[in-house]
């Protein structure tokens, strides 16, 4: 696998920029296993205003379409607002026809009004005076038909414009979320390895998937309804004032009551939504960890402990989610109740106004519609408060990821070696995970081209740390590392890592065919080159036995092939990459003895003319290494060849004696093989 290393994923709470670790050079690991407790993100009140403004600012590339959405919304709302007034005219025509048919024909409206006043019916006279009534004539059906057709056309046009608004807005939201996902993906590739060392993988996945999906849903629903609702409130309020300032004043009394109730409820629901999404991330982290390590869980019989942690996290999510939904769910009933009170007040006052002749029945009917149209968008805005709070809470979690400090940028004018010889020099290198606790101090050595350098030592001695520093997964505190005379810090990371092939103890395969997994080592490799790499690493012999051969599809866990066969595939991938520098980390730990002998020969061919670093636990596999470095507590305590170090009787000899005590000698004395042990995690 050229230029890539499996990133160690540690579980735990957020950490400072510089990793903090225990003695021995291994940074802290918060999760440790499928049944360990996961640290939840620190809870804090969401900064609603700044986060909401930042979310809206991401709509900037869609300015023209946002303007189109506003234009469509204004036109649609304007037509919808005019509709009740037109229907009010139709009501007046029907009412006038019903009243006119009851009046004596042959008289004028003025005469009927005068007769009613003379009889002392002043209110009835005032009402008839405001109506367009013709005594003795019923409903004017032709006029009524024209008004109804006009209302139909207005409402149809409003619907078409509303559909156009929703269509354009959907594109705006989806493209905005598309760019947000791209930014998150790019940020994940920019973040340094220590960032991932401290955070549960499931919690990060929750931010990338659940939170972004929630942002998309919130934007889609709130923007569509929010714009329309606010414009409707403005338009309806204007029409209400035009129809009757008195009734408008009565209707507006309910507004401050509704707003106060909404604000008070929203403030209580806001922190609950923060808890809800934090609990979602924690639960996802636990589930992902438990399923990834389900074999370990079962082997150690810890199903009950895992289930207990799941129930605890699930219960926390239930409490947070139920509390958030319950509190925010109070908004709509409160708004409806206050709106109904206003509706009753408008109906009573409007009826009195019609009876007194101050208003026509059509105007009251239109005003009642307006009062409904006025309270309905307010209720919609209030009901969207929970969506808005939830969406902004998710957006803030995504922004926290986007705001995380990225790794040091590549140099503007990068350097690159003129010749790919593979000479590596550590020059007075210093590094520490914890500022006050030294790990690697003033370390120097040279790996000559084509040589094999084996790194041995107890667990936590810092073996893999050297490789991580060479790969620039971590930055040095002092000194420098050169590759073919060029400081690796002056090279682009992709350029540096493209020259390095890694074969790790932990295999990594992606969902795809066997051919694709091998070709991952060198994009663009031909079929012949892929098969040649497979044959050299003994992959071809088991692939040919599969029904689909190289077209066999694997899942991301390598299902369908054994652990040893997965290891063979990663070795074939590195073989195909043809790197100038090779890093081997217990590369044959998952294969059987016979296959290991064959792989050792393949590795010997793979290492030919390449500089190789072998992180070794089994000393029998590195006896033919050109240089053996013995590390303890981040320092090189011995260096030399196998026989030389045994004769010295120092740390290497003690390791050798402990490893082969009672084994009747060195079982690997007759076998020369490259790979060694250790994990690719920090600290080695």
C-alpha positions in Angstrom: 0.0 0.0 0.0 2.0 2.9 -1.3 2.2 6.1 0.6 -0.6 5.2 3.0 -0.8 3.9 6.5 -3.7 2.7 8.5 -4.5 5.5 10.9 -4.8 4.4 14.5 -8.2 5.2 15.8 -8.3 5.9 19.5 -11.5 6.5 21.3 -11.9 9.2 23.9 -12.7 12.8 24.6 -11.3 15.8 22.7 -7.7 16.5 23.3 -5.2 19.3 23.0 -3.3 19.9 19.7 -0.2 18.1 20.9 -1.0 14.5 21.9 -0.6 13.6 25.5 0.6 10.2 26.4 1.8 8.0 29.2 5.5 7.0 29.6 6.9 4.9 26.9 5.9 7.1 24.0 2.3 5.8 23.4 -0.3 8.6 23.3 -3.3 8.0 25.4 -6.1 5.8 24.0 -9.5 6.7 25.4 -11.5 3.7 24.0 -9.1 0.8 24.3 -11.7 -1.8 23.4 -15.2 -2.5 22.3 -16.5 -2.4 25.9 -14.6 0.6 27.2 -16.5 3.8 28.0 -16.5 6.5 25.4 -15.9 10.1 26.3 -18.8 12.3 25.3 -18.2 15.7 23.7 -18.3 18.5 26.2 -21.7 20.0 26.4 -22.0 23.7 25.9 -24.8 26.1 24.9 -25.0 26.4 21.2 -24.1 29.9 19.8 -27.3 30.2 17.9 -26.9 33.6 16.3 -23.3 33.2 15.0 -23.8 29.6 13.9 -27.1 30.5 12.2 -25.5 33.4 10.4 -22.5 31.2 9.4 -24.9 28.6 8.0 -26.8 31.2 6.0 -23.5 32.6 4.7 -22.9 29.3 3.0 -25.8 30.1 0.7 -23.7 33.0 -0.8 -22.7 31.1 -4.1 -26.5 30.7 -4.7 -27.3 34.4 -4.5 -29.1 34.6 -7.9 -31.2 31.6 -7.2 -32.0 32.8 -3.7 -33.2 36.1 -5.3 -35.3 34.0 -7.6 -36.8 32.2 -4.6 -37.6 35.5 -3.0 -39.2 36.8 -6.2 -41.4 33.7 -6.6 -42.3 33.8 -2.9 -43.3 37.5 -3.0 -45.4 37.0 -6.1 -47.0 33.8 -4.7 -47.8 35.3 -1.3 -49.1 38.6 -2.9 -51.6 36.6 -5.0 -52.6 34.4 -2.1 -53.2 37.5 0.1 -55.4 39.1 -2.6 -57.5 35.9 -2.8 -59.6 36.4 0.4 -60.5 40.0 -0.7 -61.8 38.7 -4.0 -63.7 35.9 -2.2 -65.1 38.6 0.1 -66.5 40.4 -3.0 -68.2 37.1 -4.0 -69.7 36.9 -0.5 -71.0 40.4 -0.9 -72.7 39.5 -4.2 -74.4 36.5 -2.7 -75.5 38.3 0.4 -76.7 41.3 -1.6 -78.7 39.0 -3.9 -80.2 37.2 -0.9 -81.3 40.5 0.7 -82.5 42.1 -2.6 -84.8 39.2 -3.4 -86.6 39.9 -0.1 -87.1 43.6 -0.8 -90.1 44.9 -2.8 -89.4 45.3 -6.5 -89.9 48.6 -8.1 -88.3 50.6 -5.3 -84.8 52.0 -5.1 -82.2 51.2 -2.4 -82.5 54.8 -1.1 -86.2 54.4 -0.6 -85.8 51.2 1.3 -83.1 52.8 3.5 -85.3 55.7 4.2 -88.2 53.4 5.1 -86.0 51.5 7.6 -84.8 54.7 9.2 -88.3 55.9 9.6 -89.2 52.6 11.3 -86.3 53.1 13.7 -84.1 50.4 12.2 -81.0 52.5 11.9 -78.5 49.6 12.0 -80.4 47.7 9.2 -80.5 50.9 7.2 -76.8 51.5 7.6 -76.1 47.9 6.5 -78.3 48.2 3.4 -76.7 51.5 2.6 -73.2 49.9 2.4 -74.5 47.0 0.3 -74.8 47.0 -3.5 -78.3 45.7 -3.4 -81.1 46.0 -5.9 -84.6 45.5 -4.4 -86.5 42.6 -6.0 -83.4 41.2 -7.8 -81.6 38.0 -6.6 -78.0 37.0 -7.0 -76.1 38.4 -10.1 -74.8 35.0 -11.3 -72.8 36.5 -14.2 -70.9 38.9 -11.9 -70.5 36.1 -9.3 -69.0 33.8 -12.0 -66.5 36.4 -13.1 -65.4 37.0 -9.5 -65.0 33.2 -8.8 -63.1 32.7 -12.0 -60.8 35.6 -11.0 -60.3 34.0 -7.6 -59.5 30.6 -9.3 -56.9 32.2 -11.6 -55.3 34.0 -8.7 -55.0 30.9 -6.5 -53.8 28.8 -9.4 -51.1 31.3 -10.2 -50.1 31.4 -6.5 -49.8 27.7 -6.5 -47.6 27.6 -9.6 -45.3 30.3 -8.2 -45.1 28.4 -4.9 -44.1 25.2 -6.8 -41.4 27.1 -8.7 -40.1 28.6 -5.4 -39.9 25.1 -3.8 -38.2 23.7 -6.9 -35.5 26.3 -7.0 -35.0 26.3 -3.3 -34.5 22.5 -3.3 -31.7 22.9 -5.7 -30.2 25.7 -3.6 -30.2 23.6 -0.4 -28.9 20.4 -2.0 -26.0 22.2 -3.7 -25.2 24.0 -0.5 -25.1 20.8 1.5 -23.1 19.2 -1.3 -20.4 21.8 -0.9 -20.6 21.4 2.9 -19.9 17.7 2.5 -17.0 18.4 0.2 -15.5 20.9 2.7 -15.9 18.3 5.5 -14.2 15.6 3.4 -11.4 18.0 2.5 -11.0 19.0 6.1 -10.8 15.4 7.2 -7.9 14.9 4.8 -6.2 18.0 6.1 -6.5 17.1 9.8 -3.4 15.7 11.5 -3.3 12.2 12.9 -3.4 13.3 16.5 -6.9 14.7 15.9 -8.2 11.2 15.1 -6.3 9.7 18.0 -8.5 11.3 20.5 -12.0 11.1 19.0 -14.4 8.1 18.7 -14.7 7.2 15.0 -18.4 6.7 15.4 -18.8 10.2 16.8 -16.9 11.7 13.8 -19.0 9.7 11.4 -22.1 11.0 13.2 -21.0 14.6 12.4 -20.2 13.7 8.8 -23.5 11.9 8.2 -26.3 12.5 10.7 -25.5 16.1 11.5 -25.1 17.1 7.8 -28.3 15.3 6.9 -30.0 17.1 9.7 -28.7 20.5 8.5 -30.0 19.6 5.0 -33.4 18.7 6.3 -33.6 21.8 8.5 -32.6 24.1 5.7 -35.0 22.5 3.3 -38.0 22.8 5.6 -37.3 26.0 7.5 -36.2 28.1 4.5 -39.2 27.1 2.4 -41.7 27.7 5.1 -39.9 30.6 6.8 -39.7 32.8 3.8 -43.3 32.2 2.8 -44.6 32.5 6.4 -42.8 35.8 7.0 -43.9 37.3 3.7 -47.5 36.1 4.4 -47.4 37.8 7.8 -46.4 41.1 6.3 -48.8 40.9 3.4 -51.8 39.8 5.5 -51.1 42.4 8.1 -51.2 45.1 5.4 -54.5 43.8 4.0 -55.9 43.6 7.5 -55.1 47.2 8.2 -56.7 48.2 4.8 -59.9 46.3 5.5 -60.3 47.3 9.2 -57.7 49.0 11.4 -59.9 48.2 14.5 -60.0 44.5 13.8 -56.3 44.5 12.9 -55.6 45.9 16.3 -57.7 43.2 17.9 -55.9 40.5 15.9 -52.4 41.9 16.8 -53.0 41.6 20.5 -52.3 37.9 20.3 -48.9 38.4 18.6 -46.8 39.5 21.6 -48.4 36.8 23.7 -47.4 34.2 21.1 -43.9 35.6 20.7 -43.2 35.7 24.4 -44.4 32.1 24.8 -42.3 30.9 21.7 -39.1 32.6 22.9 -39.4 31.2 26.4 -40.0 27.6 25.1 -37.3 27.8 22.5 -34.7 28.8 25.1 -35.5 25.7 27.1 -35.4 23.4 24.1 -32.1 24.8 22.7 -29.7 23.1 25.2 -31.8 19.9 25.0 -31.1 19.6 21.2 -27.4 20.1 21.9 -27.5 17.1 24.3 -29.6 15.1 21.8 -27.0 15.3 19.0 -24.1 14.9 21.4 -25.8 11.7 22.7 -26.4 10.6 19.1 -22.7 10.9 18.4 -21.7 9.0 21.5 -24.2 6.2 20.8 -23.0 5.9 17.2 -19.4 5.7 18.5 -20.2 2.9 20.8 -22.2 0.9 18.2 -19.5 1.3 15.6 -16.8 0.2 18.1 -18.9 -2.8 19.4 -19.7 -4.1 15.9 -16.1 -3.6 14.7 -14.8 -5.6 17.7 -17.7 -8.0 18.0 -15.3 -11.0 17.8 -13.3 -9.7 20.8 -16.5 -9.0 22.7 -17.7 -12.6 22.3 -14.3 -14.1 23.0 -14.1 -12.4 26.3 -17.8 -12.8 27.1 -18.4 -9.1 27.5 -21.8 -9.0 25.7 -23.6 -7.9 28.8 -21.1 -5.1 29.5 -21.5 -3.9 25.9 -25.3 -4.1 26.1 -25.2 -2.2 29.4 -23.2 0.6 27.8 -25.5 0.7 24.8 -28.6 0.8 27.1 -27.0 3.7 29.0 -26.2 5.6 25.9 -29.5 4.8 24.4 -31.3 5.9 27.5 -29.4 9.2 27.5 -30.4 9.8 23.8 -34.0 8.9 24.7 -34.1 11.4 27.6 -32.4 14.2 25.6 -34.5 13.6 22.4 -37.8 13.2 24.3 -37.1 16.2 26.4 -36.2 18.3 23.3 -39.2 17.2 21.3 -41.6 17.6 24.3 -40.5 21.1 25.1 -40.3 22.3 21.5 -43.6 20.5 20.8 -45.3 22.9 23.3 -44.9 25.8 20.9 -47.5 24.7 18.4 -50.3 24.0 20.9 -49.7 27.4 22.6 -49.7 29.2 19.3 -52.9 27.5 18.2 -54.6 28.3 21.5 -53.7 32.0 21.4 -54.7 32.1 17.7 -58.1 30.7 18.5 -58.6 33.3 21.2 -57.8 36.0 18.6 -60.1 34.3 16.0 -63.0 34.4 18.5 -62.4 38.1 19.3 -62.3 39.0 15.6 -65.5 37.1 14.9 -67.4 38.8 17.7 -66.1 42.3 17.0 -66.6 41.8 13.2 -70.2 40.6 13.7 -71.0 43.7 15.7 -69.4 45.9 13.0 -71.6 44.2 10.3 -74.7 44.6 12.4 -73.9 48.3 12.9 -73.3 48.8 9.2 -69.7 49.8 9.8 -68.4 46.9 7.6 -69.8 44.6 4.9 -70.2 40.9 5.5 -67.7 40.2 2.7 -65.1 42.3 4.5 -65.6 40.5 7.7 -65.4 37.1 6.0 -62.2 38.3 4.2 -60.8 39.5 7.5 -61.5 36.2 9.3 -59.6 34.5 6.5 -56.8 37.0 7.0 -56.8 36.4 10.7 -56.4 32.7 10.0 -53.7 33.4 7.4 -52.0 35.6 10.0 -51.9 33.2 12.9 -51.1 30.1 10.7 -47.7 31.4 9.5 -46.9 32.5 13.0 -47.7 29.0 14.2 -45.6 27.5 11.4 -42.7 29.7 12.3 -43.1 28.6 15.9 -43.4 24.9 15.0 -40.2 25.3 13.0 -38.3 26.5 16.0 -37.5 22.9 17.0 -36.2 22.1 13.5 -34.2 25.4 13.5 -32.7 24.7 16.9 -31.8 21.2 15.9 -30.4 22.2 12.6 -28.2 25.0 14.1 -27.0 22.6 16.8 -25.9 20.1 14.1 -24.4 22.9 12.0 -22.3 24.0 15.0 -21.0 20.4 15.4 -20.0 20.4 11.8 -18.4 23.8 12.1 -16.4 22.6 15.0 -15.0 19.9 12.7 -14.3 22.5 10.0 -12.6 24.8 12.5 -10.3 22.2 13.9 -6.7 23.2 13.3 -5.4 21.4 10.2 -2.0 19.9 9.8 0.9 22.2 8.9 0.5 23.1 5.2 2.9 21.8 2.6 5.7 24.2 1.6 4.8 26.7 -1.1 8.0 25.7 -3.1 8.4 22.1 -2.2 11.6 20.2 -2.8 12.0 16.7 -4.2 14.9 14.3 -4.4 16.6 14.2 -7.8 17.2 10.5 -7.6 15.1 7.8 -5.8 17.8 6.0 -4.0 16.1 5.5 -0.6 18.8 6.9 1.7 17.2 8.0 5.0 19.0 10.0 7.7 17.7 10.9 11.1 19.7 13.9 12.3 19.4 14.8 16.0 15.7 14.1 16.0 13.6 15.1 19.0 9.9 14.4 19.5 7.5 14.2 22.4 3.8 13.5 22.7 3.6 15.3 26.0 5.4 18.7 26.3 6.9 18.0 29.7 7.8 14.3 29.0 10.6 13.6 26.5 10.3 10.6 24.3 12.7 10.8 21.4 15.7 12.9 22.2 18.7 13.7 19.9 18.3 10.5 17.8 20.5 10.0 14.8 21.1 7.1 12.4 21.4 6.5 8.7 19.7 3.9 6.5 21.7 3.4 3.4 20.1 2.6 0.0 19.1 -1.0 -0.3 19.7 -1.8 3.3 17.3 -3.3 5.8 17.0 -1.5 9.1 15.2 -3.5 11.8 13.8 -1.7 14.8 13.3 -3.8 17.9 12.5 -3.2 21.5 9.8 -3.6 24.1 6.3 -2.4 23.6 6.0 1.3 23.9 9.7 1.9 23.2 8.9 4.2 20.3 9.5 1.9 17.4 6.5 2.9 15.3 7.0 6.5 16.4 10.1 6.6 14.2 8.1 5.4 11.2 5.3 7.9 11.9 7.8 10.7 12.0 9.3 9.5 8.7 5.8 9.5 7.2 5.1 13.0 8.7 2.1 11.8 10.5 3.6 13.8 13.4 5.9 16.8 13.1 9.3 16.9 14.8 10.1 19.0 17.8 13.7 19.2 16.8 16.3 18.0 14.3 15.4 16.8 10.8 14.8 13.6 8.7 16.1 13.6 5.1 15.2 11.3 2.2 17.9 11.2 -0.4 19.4 14.4 1.0 16.1 16.4 1.1 14.4 17.4 4.4 11.1 15.6 4.4 9.5 18.7 6.0 10.4 20.5 2.7 8.6 18.0 0.6 4.9 17.7 -0.1 3.3 15.0 2.0 1.8 13.2 -1.0 5.2 13.3 -2.8 6.9 11.9 0.3 4.3 9.1 1.0 4.2 8.1 -2.7 7.8 7.0 -2.3 7.0 4.8 0.7 5.2 1.5 0.8 3.7 0.1 4.0 2.6 -3.4 4.9 0.9 -3.3 8.3 0.0 -6.0 10.7 -3.6 -4.7 10.6 -4.9 -5.3 7.0 -7.1 -2.7 5.3 -9.2 -3.5 2.3 -12.0 -1.5 0.8 -15.3 -2.6 -0.8 -14.4 -3.6 -4.3 -12.9 -6.4 -6.4 -9.7 -8.1 -5.6 -8.2 -6.5 -8.7 -9.2 -3.0 -7.5 -7.7 -3.7 -4.0 -4.3 -4.7 -5.5 -4.4 -1.8 -8.1 -4.8 0.6 -5.2 -1.1 0.5 -4.8 -0.5 2.1 -8.2 -3.4 3.7 -10.0 -3.2 3.1 -13.7 -1.4 -0.3 -13.4 -2.0 -2.6 -16.3 -3.7 -6.0 -15.9 -0.4 -7.7 -16.6 1.3 -5.7 -13.8 -1.5 -6.5 -11.4 -1.3 -10.2 -12.1 2.5 -10.2 -11.9 2.4 -8.6 -8.4 -0.2 -11.2 -7.4 1.9 -14.1 -8.6 5.0 -12.8 -6.9 3.2 -12.6 -3.6 1.3 -15.9 -4.0 -2.1 -14.1 -4.2 -2.7 -15.6 -7.6 -2.8 -19.2 -6.3 -5.9 -18.6 -4.1 -7.6 -16.1 -6.4 -7.7 -18.6 -9.2 -9.7 -20.9 -6.9 -12.4 -18.3 -6.4 -15.4 -18.5 -8.8 -15.1 -14.9 -9.9 -11.3 -14.8 -9.8 -9.9 -11.3 -9.7 -13.4 -9.9 -10.1 -14.5 -11.3 -6.7 -16.0 -8.5 -4.8 -14.9 -7.9 -1.2 -16.6 -5.9 1.5 -14.7 -3.3 3.5 -13.7 -6.0 6.1 -12.4 -8.4 3.5 -15.3 -10.8 3.9 -15.0 -13.9 1.7 -11.3 -14.3 2.2 -9.3 -15.4 5.3 -7.1 -13.2 7.4 -4.0 -14.6 5.9 -5.3 -14.0 2.4 -6.2 -10.4 3.3 -2.6 -10.0 4.4 -1.4 -11.4 1.1 -3.5 -8.8 -0.8 -1.9 -5.9 1.1 1.5 -7.3 0.4 0.6 -7.6 -3.3 -0.6 -4.0 -3.2 2.8 -2.8 -1.8 4.6 -5.0 -4.4 2.7 -3.3 -7.2 3.6 0.2 -5.9 7.3 -0.4 -6.4 8.3 2.2 -3.7 11.8 3.3 -3.1 11.3 2.9 0.7 9.5 0.0 2.4 8.0 -0.2 5.9 7.1 -3.6 7.2 5.1 -4.0 10.4 4.6 -7.7 11.3 3.5 -8.3 7.7 3.3 -12.1 7.9 1.6 -12.3 11.3 -1.7 -13.5 9.9 -0.4 -16.3 7.5 0.4 -19.9 8.1 3.9 -21.2 8.4 4.2 -22.5 4.9 2.9 -19.3 3.4 5.2 -17.3 5.6 8.2 -19.1 4.2 7.0 -18.3 0.7 6.2 -14.7 1.7 9.7 -14.3 3.1 11.1 -15.1 -0.3 8.7 -12.6 -1.9 9.7 -10.0 0.6 13.3 -10.6 -0.1 12.5 -9.8 -3.7 10.4 -6.9 -2.7 13.2 -5.5 -0.6 15.8 -5.8 -3.3 17.4 -2.5 -4.1 15.1 -0.8 -1.6 15.6 0.7 1.8 13.5 -1.2 4.3 12.4 -0.5 7.8 11.2 -3.5 9.7 9.4 -3.1 13.0 10.2 -6.4 14.6 9.0 -8.3 17.6 10.2 -11.8 16.5 14.0 -11.5 16.4 14.3 -14.6 14.2 12.9 -12.7 11.3 15.5 -9.9 11.3 18.8 -11.8 11.9 20.0 -10.9 8.3 19.1 -7.2 8.6 21.9 -4.8 7.7 21.3 -2.7 10.8 19.4 -3.5 13.9 18.3 -0.6 16.2 17.4 -1.5 19.7 15.1 1.0 21.3 14.2 1.6 24.9 12.1 4.6 26.1 12.5 6.5 22.8 16.3 6.1 22.7 18.5 3.9 20.6 20.5 1.9 23.2 22.3 -0.4 20.7 22.9 -0.7 17.0 24.7 -3.2 14.9 24.2 -6.6 13.2 22.6 -9.7 14.7 25.8 -11.6 15.6 27.5 -8.4 16.7 24.7 -7.5 19.1 24.5 -11.0 20.5 28.2 -11.0 21.2 27.9 -7.6 23.0 25.7 -9.2 25.6 23.6 -6.0 26.0 19.9 -5.2 25.6 19.5 -7.1 22.3 21.1 -10.2 23.8 18.7 -10.0 26.7 15.7 -9.7 24.4 17.0 -12.6 22.4 17.5 -14.8 25.5 14.0 -14.0 26.9 12.4 -14.7 23.5 14.1 -18.0 22.9 14.5 -19.2 26.5 13.6 -22.9 26.6 13.1 -23.1 22.8 16.3 -25.0 22.1 17.9 -22.2 20.3 16.9 -19.7 17.6 14.2 -21.3 15.5 14.6 -18.7 12.8 18.3 -19.2 12.3 17.8 -21.0 9.0 15.2 -18.5 7.7 16.0 -15.1 6.4 12.8 -13.0 6.3 12.1 -9.2 6.4 9.0 -8.5 8.3 8.6 -7.9 12.0 6.2 -6.9 14.6 4.5 -3.9 16.2 1.4 -2.0 15.3 1.1 1.1 13.3 -0.3 3.0 16.2 1.8 5.8 17.9 4.4 4.7 20.2 5.1 1.2 18.7 
